[in-house]
Amino acid sequence: MTHEQYMKNLSVPQGVVDCVLDTDTYNEIDDQFALSLMVKHPKCNVKALLAAPFFNSNSTSPEDGMVRSYNEILNLLDLMGKSELKKVTFEGSRTYLKDEKTPVESPAADELIRLAGEHSPEKPLYVVAIGAITNVASALIKKPEIKENIVVVWLGGHSEQWFDTNEFNMMQDVAAARVVMGCGCPFVQLPCMGVASTFYTSGPELKYWLEGKNPLCDYLVKHTCEAADEYAKGLIWSRIIWDVTAVAWLLNDNDRFMFTEVVPSPIPQYDFHYSHDVRRHPVRRATFIHRDSLMRELFAILAS
């Protein structure tokens, strides 16, 4: 890939784009919002939906988290009336990477390799990842040359100004983050705390704009409010739905949803900080989210 083409692929794509979503959908409600935005948005030609592993109180293991996420993707497709996308929904990694050279075999990684082979630097596949990035890293380890045919957009890590990188998506599989951020593919990072953390909503807002619009909206409102009410225990609450910002980068014509900058690719370290080397390849990083503008777009698409 020429430098000119590489830099073009770091810019917001024009027109309809071929895209993939790699998601730990059962982990938190923000994945459901992000998936719904991608599936329903006219700019997104969804080529595959990949289930990512996760391990927290909502799962018993990374494998269990992946399977639950796979089933939640199918549930959301039913709610949206998009059952035809079930045939391009794939189970992902059942463990995290054990090192930076050994892939985790999965249908998701194999499908990503296959799809990347159908694309090119001039017409890349946009891989939006909103969980541990194990599936994407495994595909790149198995077939390094696909890096020229994809653009990876990842919500992971925190901003440079935050005191650590101990963020859920990154800390689960630091090896995978190092593989993807170091392989030289066009890469866009949506940092969590300090950037995407400004993208949040509240119960009254959700109920006013989405409640009663369609089965999907009712599902999102119900589960977001129930989880938040249980956590807040009667106090005022707001809910981060930051995974949406990764999908929103594909839609960010004229910087209408976020500001970004181009920087040398940071190096995630296993002790949860970034190292830096100015000789590293350039990547794009979000620095500011236009919260209201993006929320208007999200609610309009969900309610349509």
C-alpha positions in Angstrom: 0.0 0.0 0.0 1.3 3.5 -0.8 1.6 6.1 1.9 -1.0 8.1 0.1 -3.5 5.2 0.1 -2.7 4.4 3.7 -3.5 8.0 4.8 -6.7 7.9 2.7 -7.7 4.8 4.6 -7.2 6.6 7.9 -9.9 9.1 6.7 -13.6 8.8 7.1 -14.9 6.7 4.1 -17.3 8.2 1.7 -20.5 6.5 0.5 -21.7 3.0 1.5 -19.0 0.9 3.2 -18.5 -2.8 3.7 -18.1 -3.4 7.4 -17.8 -6.0 10.1 -18.7 -5.7 13.8 -16.7 -7.6 16.4 -18.6 -7.4 19.6 -19.0 -8.8 23.1 -22.7 -8.1 22.8 -23.8 -9.7 26.1 -21.3 -7.8 28.2 -23.0 -4.4 28.4 -26.0 -2.7 26.9 -23.8 -0.3 24.8 -22.9 -3.1 22.4 -26.6 -3.5 21.6 -26.9 0.1 20.7 -23.8 0.0 18.6 -24.8 -3.2 16.7 -28.3 -1.7 16.1 -26.8 1.5 14.7 -24.6 -0.4 12.3 -27.2 -2.8 11.1 -29.9 -0.2 10.6 -27.7 2.6 9.1 -27.9 3.0 5.3 -24.2 3.8 5.1 -23.2 0.4 6.5 -23.2 -2.7 4.3 -22.8 -5.4 7.1 -20.7 -8.3 5.8 -20.4 -10.2 9.1 -21.1 -10.0 12.8 -18.5 -11.6 15.0 -18.9 -12.6 18.7 -16.0 -11.7 20.9 -15.0 -13.3 24.3 -15.4 -11.5 27.6 -15.2 -12.5 31.2 -16.9 -10.6 34.1 -20.0 -10.9 36.3 -22.1 -11.5 33.1 -20.3 -14.7 32.1 -18.5 -17.7 33.7 -15.5 -17.6 31.3 -14.3 -15.9 28.1 -15.9 -18.8 26.2 -19.2 -18.5 27.9 -19.1 -14.7 27.3 -18.5 -15.3 23.6 -21.4 -17.8 23.3 -23.8 -15.5 25.2 -22.7 -12.7 22.9 -23.4 -14.8 19.8 -26.9 -15.6 21.1 -27.5 -12.0 21.9 -26.6 -11.0 18.4 -29.2 -13.4 17.1 -31.8 -12.0 19.5 -31.1 -8.4 18.3 -31.4 -9.4 14.7 -34.9 -10.9 15.4 -35.9 -7.6 17.2 -34.8 -5.6 14.1 -36.4 -8.0 11.6 -33.0 -8.7 10.1 -32.9 -12.5 10.4 -31.1 -12.7 7.1 -27.9 -11.5 8.8 -27.9 -14.6 11.0 -26.1 -16.5 8.2 -23.2 -14.1 8.5 -23.0 -14.2 12.3 -20.0 -16.2 13.6 -18.8 -17.5 16.9 -15.4 -16.1 17.9 -12.5 -16.9 20.2 -13.1 -19.1 23.2 -9.9 -17.9 25.0 -7.6 -14.9 24.8 -4.2 -15.0 23.1 -1.6 -16.8 25.1 1.2 -14.8 23.3 1.6 -12.5 20.4 2.4 -15.2 17.9 -0.2 -17.9 18.4 -3.7 -17.3 17.0 -6.9 -18.5 18.6 -8.8 -20.5 16.0 -12.4 -19.6 15.5 -15.0 -19.3 12.7 -14.9 -15.5 13.3 -11.2 -15.2 12.5 -11.5 -17.4 9.5 -14.4 -15.4 8.1 -12.5 -12.2 8.7 -9.6 -13.5 6.7 -12.0 -14.7 3.9 -13.7 -11.3 3.7 -10.5 -9.4 3.8 -9.3 -11.4 0.8 -12.3 -10.1 -1.2 -11.2 -6.5 -0.5 -8.3 -4.3 -1.4 -6.4 -1.2 -0.2 -8.6 0.9 -2.6 -11.8 -0.8 -1.3 -11.1 -1.9 2.2 -13.2 -3.8 4.7 -13.9 -1.7 7.8 -13.6 -3.9 10.9 -15.3 -2.2 13.9 -14.3 -3.9 17.2 -16.0 -3.1 20.5 -14.6 -5.8 22.8 -11.4 -7.7 23.4 -9.8 -7.7 20.0 -8.8 -11.3 20.1 -10.6 -12.3 16.9 -9.0 -9.6 14.8 -5.5 -10.2 16.2 -5.9 -13.9 15.5 -6.8 -13.2 11.9 -3.8 -10.9 11.5 -1.5 -13.5 13.0 -2.8 -16.2 10.7 -2.7 -14.1 7.6 -0.6 -10.9 8.1 -1.1 -9.7 4.5 -4.8 -8.9 5.2 -3.6 -5.8 7.0 -3.5 -4.0 3.6 -7.2 -4.7 2.9 -8.8 -3.7 6.2 -9.2 -0.7 8.4 -9.6 -1.5 12.1 -11.7 0.8 14.3 -11.4 -0.1 17.9 -13.0 1.2 21.1 -10.3 0.2 23.6 -7.8 1.7 26.0 -8.1 5.1 27.6 -6.9 8.5 26.5 -3.3 9.6 26.7 -4.3 11.9 29.5 -5.7 9.1 31.7 -3.5 7.6 34.3 -3.5 4.1 32.9 -4.8 1.8 30.1 -6.5 -0.6 32.4 -9.7 -0.5 30.3 -11.9 -3.6 30.0 -11.5 -4.3 26.3 -7.7 -3.8 26.4 -6.9 -5.4 29.8 -8.6 -8.7 28.8 -6.1 -9.3 26.0 -3.2 -6.9 26.0 -1.3 -9.3 23.6 -4.1 -8.9 21.0 -4.0 -5.1 21.4 -0.3 -5.1 20.8 -0.7 -7.3 17.7 -3.3 -5.1 16.1 -1.8 -1.8 17.0 1.7 -2.9 15.9 1.0 -4.7 12.7 0.8 -1.6 10.5 -2.8 -1.8 9.4 -4.8 1.4 9.1 -6.1 1.8 12.7 -8.5 4.2 14.4 -8.7 4.2 18.2 -11.7 5.4 20.2 -10.2 5.9 23.7 -12.7 5.3 26.5 -12.1 7.4 29.6 -11.4 11.0 28.6 -13.0 10.8 25.2 -15.8 8.3 24.6 -16.8 8.5 28.2 -18.6 11.7 27.4 -21.2 9.8 25.3 -23.9 8.9 27.8 -27.6 8.9 28.1 -30.3 8.9 30.9 -33.6 7.2 31.6 -35.9 10.1 30.9 -34.1 10.8 27.6 -34.3 7.2 26.5 -38.0 6.9 27.4 -38.9 10.2 25.7 -37.2 9.5 22.4 -37.3 5.7 22.0 -40.0 4.1 24.1 -42.9 2.7 22.1 -41.1 3.3 18.7 -40.5 -0.4 17.9 -39.6 -3.7 19.6 -35.9 -3.0 19.4 -36.3 0.4 21.1 -38.4 -1.0 23.8 -35.8 -3.7 24.5 -33.0 -1.2 24.7 -34.9 1.2 27.0 -36.1 -1.6 29.3 -32.7 -3.2 29.8 -30.7 0.0 30.0 -33.1 1.5 32.6 -33.4 -1.7 34.7 -29.7 -2.2 34.9 -29.0 1.4 35.8 -31.8 1.6 38.3 -30.5 -1.5 40.1 -27.0 0.0 40.2 -28.0 3.6 41.2 -30.5 2.4 43.9 -32.8 5.3 43.6 -30.2 8.0 42.9 -29.8 10.1 39.7 -27.9 8.1 37.0 -26.5 8.4 33.5 -25.3 5.5 31.4 -22.3 5.4 29.1 -23.0 3.9 25.7 -19.6 4.5 24.4 -19.4 1.5 22.0 -21.6 3.6 19.7 -18.7 6.0 19.0 -16.7 3.3 17.2 -19.5 2.7 14.6 -20.0 6.5 14.5 -16.5 7.0 13.1 -17.7 5.4 9.8 -20.4 8.1 9.7 -18.2 11.0 10.7 -18.4 13.1 7.5 -17.2 16.7 8.0 -16.3 15.8 11.7 -20.0 16.0 12.6 -19.7 13.5 15.4 -16.1 13.7 16.6 -12.7 15.3 16.3 -9.7 13.2 15.7 -5.9 13.5 15.3 -3.2 11.4 13.6 -0.4 10.2 15.9 2.3 7.5 15.9 0.7 4.2 17.0 1.0 3.9 20.8 2.4 0.7 22.3 0.1 -1.0 25.0 2.2 -2.5 27.8 1.3 -5.4 30.0 1.5 -3.2 33.1 -1.3 -1.0 31.7 0.4 2.0 30.3 1.4 3.2 26.8 4.9 3.4 25.5 5.8 5.7 22.6 8.1 5.6 19.6 7.8 8.4 17.0 9.0 6.0 14.3 5.8 3.9 14.6 3.3 4.0 11.8 0.6 6.7 12.0 -2.9 5.9 13.4 -6.0 8.0 13.9 -7.3 8.7 17.4 -10.5 10.4 18.5 -10.1 13.3 20.9 -13.6 14.7 21.3 -17.2 13.5 20.8 -20.0 15.8 19.7 -22.4 14.1 22.1 -25.7 15.7 21.1 -25.1 15.5 17.4 -24.3 11.8 17.6 -27.2 11.1 20.0 -29.7 12.7 17.6 -28.4 10.4 14.8 -28.5 7.3 17.0 -32.0 7.9 18.2 -33.3 8.7 14.7 -31.9 5.5 13.3 -33.0 3.3 16.1 -36.6 4.7 16.0 -36.9 4.4 12.2 
